[in-house]
């Protein structure tokens, strides 16, 4: 399949705001694809070569991409930079540079989807000395064979921001329309299969070859991370009891830990650990794998848990920001495990001994979990209480806060496990107004003493229907100079455009933000603005799509 044909679909997607039209365009693309192309197209249509469960990264910054454009076209980097500033999109600058190029490939070839996909996969595998140069060369080779429109979308794909408004829900609906009847039950089957695989390649091929029944037969496979079940927010203990259960149903309470949500997969002696973002972090926490081997008697299991770092001397949790330093540490891992020891607080068991427990009630999952988990250093059950009595729950809640934890979770003991959804039968109760997890969409260089830092950050919530991040305000307070330097270092590789002192960014960095209230505002795309937003911490454990949604902002606004 020629890459130009896929680019035509990109252009059509970008040219409509209608979700139904986008779904129809993708459904046609998928239905017409052959066996080779279908698994490639379901990832490329979202601007990546990889499924969500693979944490592969291309490792190409905007500056490296600009260098590749220059190398492919013979246009100077300064000219490309100027065009980039004018348009605010390096993809547009690439299209212009290709149309104006001063050098042609010696043997020009027609780009095809397989070549583009294979090259992106190859780039992700480059490591070690000289890898940066090889990345530039690989992108340059693609651009050398590209027409202007192809160059535009190649560069956007390389930078991870396709700008065609296709979210996961659009792909889901398109697969249901392409290979099934497109009914609600079909969409639910596609979504369920995706929640258990995090791989639209598998889902697309299953829908095409085995239909709805095949999708419903998809189950948990160890070492293939699933989407975890998520909680909603409740305003207090009495509200939580009403929210999660009917008067004759049990309410289970647990401590809400401030750590890293993980899923631990075990088969025999092999143990692998994944974050909520599906990133494997086994090597970063070697003590955890050892603890699981010793404490979990099951031959095979998937544990849902919170990994919490502790101050060894005080016996209290360390700040999330301190624990998160361990996630990407490649060196001195053993030393850091002594400095910041961890405990795995296990609270659910979606899978054990080859069988899925997703459809079993929570009480049954816990009855299977308790006997297979023996307490030892580094792993234990989450603290629990079964009660509908507000006074007993209040004591439990106060004990959680006194121990340095965030609050409590309330769960319906009779409810099934629903991967990938915020469900009302699991809610969290925390003190004060709930902070928001928001994505940095743009930034502006500070002035005066902090002029070397990107200190004014525009914040966006997530709109899953548009797969976009409408802004809800601008942040400029709450961080120290050290934190601001760290944020700037993280944001600079995400720059996709420059206009004066402002830069547009690939939406990747998630921050936790507190504020005084939410106001109406025509200034921002969401229609809302945070009053006096203040930085609390980075949320390295969250993907951009895990940020708080526009509907959540609207709900909080209405509840004020």
Buried (B, 14 or more C-beta within 10 A) or exposed (E): BEBBEBBBBBEBBBEBEEBEEBBBBBBBBBBEBEEEBBBBBBBBBBBBBBBBBBBBEBBBBBBBBBBBBBBBBEBEBEBBBEBBBBBBBBBBBBBBBBEEBEEEEEEEEEBBBEBBBEBBBEBBEBEEEEEBEBBBBBBBBBBBBBBBBBBBBBBBBBBBBBBBBBBBBBBBBBBBBBBBEBEEEBBBBBBBBBBBBBBBBBBBBBBBEBBBEBBBEBBBBBBBBBBBBBBBBBBEBEBBBBBBBEEEBBBBBBBBBBBBBBBBBBBEEEBBBBBBBBBBBBEBBEBBBBBBEEBBEBEBBBBBBBBBBBBEEEEEBBEBBBBBBBBEBEEEBEEBBEBBBBBBBBBBBBBBEEEBBBEBBBBBBBEBBEEBBEEEEBBBBBBBBEBBEBEEBBEBBEBBBEEBBBBBBBBBBBBBBBBBBBBEBBBBBBEEBBBBBBBBBBBBBBEEEBEEBBBBBBBBBBBBBBBBBBBBBBBBEBBEEEBBBBBBEBBBBBBBBBBEEBBBBBBBBBBBBBBEEBBEBEEBBBBBBBEEBBBBBBBBBBBBBBBBBBEBBBBBBEEE
